[in-house]
Amino acid sequence: MSPRSLPALNRSAPSNPNKPSIIPLMKKHKVGIIMNGVTGRMGTNQHYIRSILAIRKQGGVKINDGEVIWPEPVLVGRSEAKLAQLAAMDEGVRWTTDLDAELAKPENTIYFDSQTTGRRADAVKKAIAVGKHVYCEKPTAVSSADALELYNVATKAGVKNGVVQDKLWLGGMRKIQRLKEQGFFGKILSVRGEFGYWVFEGDNITAQRPSWNYRKEDDGGIIVDMLCHWRYVLDNLFGEVKSVSCLGATHIPERVDEQGRKYKCTADDSAYATFELEGGVIAHFNSSWTVRVRRDDLLTLQVDGTHGSAVAGLRECWTQHYGNTPKPTWNPDIPQPIDFLGGWSKVPEQETHDNAFKIQWELFLRHVVLGEAFPWTLLQGAKGVQLAELGLKSWAERRWLPVEKLA
């Protein structure tokens, strides 16, 4: 091979091994985040470990090759031992039991709240009053009036705000959204959701949910919890909720708390709700902590349309097109000749689906630092509280109720 045919790189001058290489410094937009209530189940696992720590582990939220958003959390709660244990998971993470002191620090620009519902509204308003951007779990308040007030106060103060609506970024829900965008369903007719699992009573097998969930006086109950979720799922994927009919039940009257003491269950542990959506779509969701799972996942969503149907779990999705739909006839006198499950096709992995909470955290951080759009505001949180409130009223009055637009 002649010298002229060598790659240009080989014709360059040899490098000097004694000359240090120049590595461009990464610009970090440091964002102080007060994480209040992080010692709870969701706060610890989904928001701290799988979101904020995961973002730090990956090197921050990438803006471009030389720029990242870098979250700097300070953990706030009441248990010093728990806070210290969580802070030790990564270098530079601080913790405190003094919320007011952290709210006074200008380097903390975001206030995040995952406390129990009854404590949330006052803490969020306190953060807004000192100019913090706010991001919080749902329900955002114990009443729709209080939830709407949070949005109005935040808007008047000019702070950026958001509410957790994690299920929109689950792999299964994203696949449903893609199918809808591609016109797979034709006209959507109905949506059926099955959510829940058996939560042990706590007498001989430890309960896997906290006891306050089953006490109304502690803002517990599955209607308050899950109808907030179903509101944003339905509004974003299928059409705004126009009316609701809901029946609740307390199937298990007595449980055992974390200290081994029996207590009376005063909140609903199951909800059977039907929703009428814009465009005539009918949705029905069964939500229960007293059901045994015989389905593909803890949450399954079936969407039926004129051209095809889909069933999604948390991550996977199966479809059946009109042309692949079997034609059964009713005959209970012979074994079923059709393999109904075998007639569905699994949607392939066409995209990467990260942790849903982490995805929304990254979007909110970009919203705060870069001003990118973030439509999942406290107003959307208020809509969730409104639907839960109407669900409880529908149960009490045994009737359908309209869902009015929030002013």
C-alpha positions, -999 to +999 in steps of 0.1 A: +000+000+000+014+034-010+016+062+015-010+082-005-036+054+002-032+056+040-060+072+060-055+108+069-053+099+106-022+078+100-005+107+082-009+131+111+019+139+135+024+115+163+008+125+196+029+136+225+024+112+254+035+138+279+009+163+268-024+160+288-055+155+268-081+182+270-115+169+282-143+195+279-161+202+311-198+192+314-219+222+322-243+213+351-275+231+357-278+223+394-314+220+407-320+218+444-351+196+452-368+194+485-382+159+487-408+159+515-423+126+526-397+106+508-396+079+536-430+066+524-434+036+501-439+055+469-416+084+479-387+060+486-390+036+457-404+054+428-394+090+433-361+088+452-344+055+442-359+049+407-362+085+396-338+110+412-310+086+422-314+069+388-311+103+370-279+111+390-265+076+382-270+082+345-251+115+347-281+139+349-308+148+323-289+154+291-296+187+273-268+183+247-233+168+245-219+194+269-248+203+292-270+184+317-296+191+344-283+178+377-308+172+406-295+178+441-321+164+465-325+172+502-346+146+519-372+158+544-393+138+568-399+130+605-377+098+610-341+107+613-330+071+610-349+065+578-337+098+563-301+091+571-303+056+556-318+069+523-293+098+521-264+073+524-274+057+491-255+085+472-228+110+478-238+146+485-274+139+494-285+158+525-314+152+549-332+172+575-364+173+596-366+211+593-387+218+562-389+256+569-351+259+569-348+242+535-377+263+520-357+294+530-326+284+509-326+299+474-306+270+460-336+248+465-358+257+435-383+227+435-405+215+463-418+179+459-445+164+481-453+127+486-466+130+521-500+115+531-528+135+513-540+154+543-506+171+548-501+180+512-520+212+504-507+233+533-471+223+526-474+230+489-490+264+496-461+272+519-436+263+492-454+284+466-454+314+490-416+314+490-414+311+452-406+274+448-417+254+418-439+226+430-443+190+419-464+166+439-481+132+442-518+127+437-544+132+452-532+168+454-557+176+482-586+162+502-612+181+482-615+195+447-620+230+460-586+228+478-570+211+448-582+239+425-570+265+449-535+250+448-535+255+410-548+290+412-523+300+439-494+286+419-506+303+387-509+337+405-475+332+420-460+324+386-443+292+397-441+261+375-462+233+388-470+197+381-486+166+394-475+129+391-495+111+364-471+082+360-494+057+342-492+077+310-456+066+306-461+029+313-450+007+284-485-008+279-502+026+279-476+040+254-484+011+231-521+018+233-514+054+225-493+045+195-520+021+182-545+049+185-523+073+166-519+047+138-557+043+135-556+007+145-589+008+165-610+026+140-638+042+161-632+034+198-663+019+214-654+010+250-625+007+275-624-018+303-599-017+331-592-043+358-569-032+386-559-046+419-547-076+439-553-092+473-539-071+501-534-094+531-553-085+563-521-085+584-531-111+610-509-140+599-494-126+567-480-090+567-501-065+547-483-051+516-500-017+519-501+008+548-530+006+572-540+043+566-552+032+532-582+016+549-592+044+573-614+072+560-603+095+588-567+092+575-578+100+539-577+064+528-599+046+503-595+031+469-620+056+452-599+085+463-567+068+453-576+052+419-602+075+404-575+102+403-555+078+381-583+068+359-592+105+353-559+113+336-556+080+318-591+084+303-587+122+296-553+118+279-559+085+259-596+083+251-615+115+258-626+137+286-648+122+313-684+136+310-702+116+337-696+089+363-715+062+382-696+046+410-703+019+436-678+014+465-675-014+490-656-022+522-654-060+517-629-066+546-643-049+578-612-054+600-575-055+595-543-055+615-520-025+615-482-022+615-481-025+653-501-058+653-533-041+665-567-048+650-585-018+636-619-012+619-618-005+582-637+027+576-627+033+540-637+015+508-613-012+496-631-018+462-647+004+436-668-004+405-671+027+383-685+034+349-676+066+329-691+082+299-665+099+278-667+126+251-675+110+217-697+083+232-669+060+245-680+040+276-653+031+301-656+008+331-630+002+358-630-023+386-605-014+413-600-037+442-576-046+470-597-077+477-593-095+444-571-124+433-553-118+400-561-141+370-550-118+342-518-108+326-508-080+351-519-060+382-535-036+357-550-046+324-568-023+300-589-036+271-598-012+243-624-023+218-629-005+184-646-011+151-614-022+134-595-039+162-590-044+200-560-043+223-553-055+258-524-038+277-507-045+310-481-024+327-455-031+300-469-054+273-498-051+248-517-077+227-539-069+197-565-085+176-575-070+142-609-072+127-596-097+101-583-120+128-614-119+150-629-154+155-666-161+150-678-180+180-713-195+185-728-203+218-728-240+226-722-249+263-727-287+255-692-291+238-657-281+249-648-247+235-632-253+201-616-218+199-583-208+215-593-173+223-560-163+238-541-177+209-558-153+185-540-123+199-506-109+187-481-093+210-470-058+201-432-059+195-408-036+214-405-006+191-394+019+217-375+018+250-397+023+280-379+037+311-394+039+346-426+059+342-420+081+373-385+089+361-397+099+327-421+124+341-394+137+366-371+143+336-398+162+318-405+184+348-368+192+353-366+202+317-398+223+322-382+241+351-347+247+336-355+250+299-391+262+299-403+232+279-440+224+279-454+205+308-493+202+305-497+179+336-502+208+360-520+211+393-552+217+373-550+182+360-545+171+396-576+190+406-596+171+379-585+138+395-597+149+429-629+161+414-637+127+398-629+109+431-652+133+450-680+127+424-673+089+427-679+090+464-710+112+460-724+088+433-719+059+456-737+077+485-766+089+463-768+058+440-770+078+408-751+091+377-734+124+381-722+149+355-685+159+355-685+197+350-655+216+337-634+231+365-635+269+364 
